[in-house]
Amino acid sequence: MGLAKPTTIRLQEENQRKLEDLAVRTKRSRSQLIDRAVERYISDYERYYAELDEAVASIRSDPTYPADQVFDWIKGWGTDEETSFDGHLDEIKKAL
């Protein structure tokens, strides 16, 4: 990690009070707590957007099927009309 750079933020009074209380309880500076909170927030959103990008790429590269046809296939589970997923995919592809 590089050197910390100063940043000014505005907090709601309630958040300011909670931050101060937590700093006292944890014996950490407000800056340390804010830096850690921002670090976690960024990490969470980086992971979220990476997963979202992966999902979009999957949708673009893998076949997708209309929900009603998938639900029809699911309704067949445990019945005499149950088919394997691969077998049902052939039926769906023909319908498209």
Secondary structure, 3 states (H helix, E strand, C coil): CCCCCCCCCCCCHHHHHHHHHHHHHHCCCHHHHHHHHHHHHHHHHHHHHHHHHHHHHHHHHCCCCCHHHHHHHHHCCCCCCCCCHHHHHHHHHHHC
